[in-house]
Amino acid sequence: MRRDEFVENISVALGTLRDRKVRSALTILGIVIGVTSVIAVASIIDGLNGLIRERISRLGSNTLFVTRIPAGQRADRLPAKIRVRKYLQDGDEKFIEETCQGVSYATIFGQRINFSEQADEIRYGDNRVQRFFLRGTQPQYAQALPLFAIGQGRFISAYDEEHSRSVVVIGRAIAESLFPHIDAIGKQVRLNGRLYEVIGLFEPDQGLFSNFGVDQFATIPMSNFRKNFPEVKERFIAVAAKDGVAMDQVHDQVEDAMRRKRRVPHHAGDDFEISSPDFLSSLWNQLTGALVLLTGIISSIGLLVGGIGVMNIMLISVTERTSEIGIRKAMGARKSDIRVQFLMEAVTLSCIGGILGILCGASIAFVVRSVIPDIPAEVSPLWVLLGVGISVGVGLFFGYYPANRAANLDPIECLRYE
């Protein structure tokens, strides 16, 4: 097709759409809905995927976690054979560190979450905080989990752990509630009635979607946690791999060490779990899979409706312009010329719907990002190209039948048509 023919076909297509504004607008509505849903949801999910990846990297890219039950699941919802597993023991981390050649270090930690009527409490003067997570950690904990980076002061030291000192590192939300106008470092707070010295503050971290994050954590030496909260039996172990050692190799070494330490028979399955921060990614993919499927169904229905509308309006256009088709054929127009003309009209119609859908989807992504900053929705060029491609595809697929029908009309019958 020559350039002048292309320009002429586009001009004729736009003129046809301009003459039938209402009918054209109703026709492309389905395409707008389909493309809008694809662009908006894809932009939101892409932004959230980036957020999840960043979160995983801050949990430690070379760190494995050893737990009694699967990470991220509640014990009361698991089968009985998993719930009755024996707890990890203090000293398991040392055994891993000493027997696994690929392990740089291993650190154990415990956690107390009590939001009941007798919730844990941190108090300074008349100010107090009750809804928080209390963890007992060892000095290498912050190194294993970069998410718990120190923003002010220091983290728990080997001396604090060795002497079971009553020191605490707190999150920003706790610090702002207890010390709204003064420096928290060095202050004495009461943790469940016991005096603790604040030695450090974590870097700000509100958590995913403004849920509980590092801002709501308080950590004390593991030895002090063990002494003051003996009823908490659950333990977790973070294992860091040496530089250059494959994580699969470290996983196998840790698994073998824990089976020997816990005396698991060779024919029995593991009575513990080993996971990496990637479990968050897997969990996220499961959560978004249903959303992607639902969006695909909605967008497919919208595109199908829009495509049927394009086919309908083009068939009507062929009927209304039968005489015009006869005149063009009498003047020497080939079948391919007629076919291309009507295909261009169908593609133009669907592309207008696609462009409007892209703009609407981008607007929704911008509004979501502005209203909910925790959801960094952003339209990527890939999805813009995909939206255009979908629009062109719909126009070609649903416009081919009317265009082919127009091309095959008998010129003599066309000239007789009134």
TISE-333674 format. One record per residue (C-alpha): x, z, y. Coordinates in steps of 0.5 Angstrom, whole numbers, padded with zeros to 4 digits, always signed. Example, Ala and Ser with C-alpha at 12.3 -4.5 7.8 and 13.67 -1.06 7.14 Angstrom:
% residues 2
+0025+0016-0009+0027+0014-0002
***
This chain:
% residues 418
+0000+0000+0000+0003-0002+0007+0003+0003+0012-0002-0001+0017-0007-0001+0011-0006+0007+0009-0007+0008+0017-0013+0004+0017-0016+0008+0010-0015+0014+0013-0018+0012+0020-0024+0010+0016-0024+0016+0012-0024+0021+0018-0030+0016+0021-0034+0017+0015-0033+0025+0015-0034+0025+0022-0041+0021+0022-0043+0026+0016-0041+0033+0019-0046+0037+0016-0046+0034+0009-0038+0034+0009-0038+0041+0011-0042+0043+0005-0038+0039+0000-0032+0042+0002-0034+0049+0002-0033+0050-0005-0026+0048-0005-0025+0052+0001-0027+0058-0003-0023+0056-0009-0016+0055-0005-0017+0061-0001-0018+0066-0007-0012+0063-0010-0007+0064-0003-0010+0071-0002-0009+0074-0008-0003+0070-0010+0000+0073-0003-0002+0080-0004+0001+0080-0011+0007+0077-0009+0008+0082-0004+0007+0088-0009+0011+0085-0014+0017+0085-0009+0015+0092-0008+0015+0094-0015+0022+0091-0016+0025+0095-0010+0022+0101-0013+0025+0100-0020+0032+0098-0017+0031+0105-0013+0030+0108-0020+0036+0106-0023+0038+0099-0025+0043+0102-0031+0039+0108-0032+0035+0110-0039+0030+0115-0040+0029+0120-0046+0022+0123-0046+0018+0126-0052+0012+0122-0051+0011+0115-0048+0013+0115-0040+0007+0114-0036+0002+0117-0041-0002+0123-0041-0001+0127-0048-0008+0129-0049-0010+0122-0049-0005+0120-0055-0005+0121-0062-0004+0127-0065+0002+0125-0069+0005+0124-0062+0003+0130-0059+0006+0135-0064+0013+0132-0063+0018+0138-0062+0020+0138-0054+0027+0136-0052+0032+0141-0052+0037+0144-0046+0044+0141-0049+0041+0134-0051+0044+0131-0045+0051+0134-0047+0050+0131-0054+0049+0124-0051+0054+0125-0046+0059+0127-0051+0057+0122-0057+0055+0116-0054+0061+0111-0052+0057+0107-0047+0054+0113-0043+0057+0115-0036+0053+0121-0036+0047+0124-0038+0043+0129-0034+0036+0133-0036+0031+0136-0032+0024+0139-0032+0018+0139-0028+0012+0143-0026+0006+0140-0023+0000+0146-0022-0005+0143-0018-0010+0149-0020-0013+0155-0017-0006+0158-0018-0002+0152-0015+0005+0153-0013+0007+0155-0006+0012+0154-0001+0012+0158+0005+0015+0159+0011+0012+0164+0016+0005+0162+0017+0006+0155+0014+0005+0153+0007+0005+0147+0002+0001+0147-0004+0000+0140-0007+0008+0138-0009+0012+0137-0015+0017+0142-0017+0023+0140-0021+0029+0143-0024+0035+0138-0024+0042+0138-0025+0048+0136-0020+0048+0128-0023+0040+0127-0022+0041+0124-0015+0046+0120-0017+0042+0117-0023+0036+0116-0019+0038+0113-0012+0030+0114-0010+0032+0121-0009+0037+0120-0004+0039+0126+0001+0038+0124+0008+0040+0131+0011+0044+0137+0008+0046+0136+0001+0044+0136-0006+0045+0141-0012+0052+0142-0013+0055+0144-0020+0056+0151-0017+0049+0152-0015+0047+0150-0023+0053+0154-0026+0051+0161-0022+0043+0159-0022+0043+0160-0014+0036+0160-0011+0037+0154-0007+0032+0148-0006+0032+0141-0003+0025+0139-0001+0022+0132+0001+0020+0130+0008+0013+0131+0008+0014+0139+0006+0019+0139+0011+0015+0137+0017+0009+0142+0014+0014+0148+0014+0018+0146+0020+0015+0142+0025+0019+0143+0031+0026+0146+0028+0031+0144+0023+0030+0146+0016+0037+0146+0013+0039+0153+0012+0032+0156+0013+0029+0161+0008+0023+0159+0004+0019+0163-0001+0017+0159-0007+0012+0162-0011+0014+0169-0007+0021+0168-0009+0026+0167-0003+0030+0160-0003+0035+0157+0002+0033+0150+0004+0040+0146+0003+0038+0139+0004+0032+0134+0005+0031+0127+0002+0030+0121+0005+0023+0119+0007+0019+0116+0001+0011+0116+0001+0011+0113-0006+0007+0107-0008+0001+0106-0004+0002+0112+0000+0001+0116-0007+0006+0122-0009+0013+0120-0007+0019+0124-0006+0016+0126+0000+0012+0131-0004+0018+0133-0009+0022+0140-0009+0028+0141-0013+0032+0147-0015+0038+0148-0020+0036+0147-0027+0039+0153-0029+0034+0157-0024+0028+0153-0026+0029+0155-0033+0030+0162-0031+0024+0163-0027+0019+0158-0031+0020+0159-0038+0013+0157-0040+0015+0150-0038+0018+0147-0044+0017+0139-0043+0024+0136-0041+0026+0129-0039+0033+0126-0040+0036+0121-0035+0042+0117-0038+0047+0112-0034+0051+0107-0037+0058+0105-0036+0059+0099-0032+0060+0093-0036+0056+0096-0042+0050+0092-0044+0044+0097-0043+0041+0094-0050+0048+0097-0053+0047+0104-0049+0040+0104-0052+0042+0104-0059+0047+0109-0058+0043+0114-0055+0037+0112-0060+0042+0114-0066+0045+0120-0062+0038+0123-0061+0036+0121-0068+0042+0125-0071+0041+0131-0066+0034+0132-0068+0035+0131-0075+0030+0125-0076+0030+0122-0083+0033+0115-0084+0026+0112-0086+0022+0116-0081+0021+0113-0074+0023+0116-0068+0020+0122-0065+0022+0121-0058+0022+0115-0053+0027+0111-0049+0025+0107-0043+0028+0104-0037+0025+0103-0030+0022+0096-0033+0016+0100-0036+0014+0100-0029+0014+0093-0028+0011+0092-0035+0005+0097-0033+0004+0093-0026+0004+0086-0030-0002+0089-0035-0006+0092-0029-0005+0085-0025-0006+0081-0031-0014+0082-0031-0014+0081-0023-0010+0074-0024-0015+0072-0029-0021+0074-0025-0018+0070-0019-0017+0064-0023-0024+0064-0026-0027+0065-0019-0022+0059-0016-0024+0055-0022-0031+0055-0021-0030+0054-0013-0026+0048-0014-0031+0045-0020-0037+0046-0015-0033+0043-0009-0030+0037-0014-0037+0036-0016-0039+0036-0009-0034+0031-0007-0036+0026-0013-0043+0027-0011-0042+0025-0003-0037+0019-0005-0043+0017-0010-0048+0017-0004-0042+0014+0000-0042+0008-0005-0049+0007-0005-0050+0007+0003-0044+0002+0004-0046-0003-0002-0047-0008+0003-0040-0007+0007-0036-0007+0000-0040-0014-0001-0037-0016+0005-0030-0014+0004-0030-0017-0003-0032-0024+0000-0027-0023+0005-0022-0023+0000-0021-0015-0002-0019-0014-0009-0021-0008-0013-0015-0004-0012-0016-0004-0005-0023-0002-0005-0021+0003-0010-0016+0006-0006-0020+0006+0000-0025+0011-0003-0020+0015-0007-0017+0016+0000-0024+0018+0003-0024+0023-0003-0017+0026-0002-0018+0027+0005-0024+0031+0004-0021+0035-0001-0015+0036+0003-0019+0038+0009-0022+0044+0005-0015+0045+0002-0012+0046+0009-0018+0051+0011-0017+0055+0005-0010+0056+0006-0011+0058+0013-0017+0063+0011-0012+0065+0005-0006+0066+0010-0011+0070+0015-0013+0075+0009-0006+0076+0007-0004+0078+0015-0010+0082+0016-0009+0086+0009-0001+0087+0011-0004+0089+0018-0009+0094+0016-0005+0097+0010+0002+0096+0011+0004+0099+0004+0001+0092+0001+0007+0087+0004+0002+0081+0003+0006+0074+0005+0004+0067+0004+0010+0064+0001+0012+0056+0002+0011+0055-0006+0003+0057-0005+0002+0053+0001+0005+0047-0003+0001+0049-0009-0006+0049-0005-0004+0042-0002-0003+0040-0009-0009+0043-0012-0013+0040-0006-0010+0033-0008-0011+0034-0015-0019+0035-0014-0020+0029-0010-0016+0025-0014-0020+0027-0021-0027+0028-0018-0026+0022-0013-0024+0017-0018-0030+0015-0022-0034+0014-0015-0028+0010-0013-0028+0006-0019-0035+0005-0019-0035+0002-0012-0029-0003-0014-0033-0006-0020-0039-0007-0016-0041-0015-0016-0040-0018-0009-0046-0022-0010-0050-0016-0012-0047-0012-0006-0049-0018-0001-0056-0018-0003-0057-0010-0003-0061-0008+0003
***
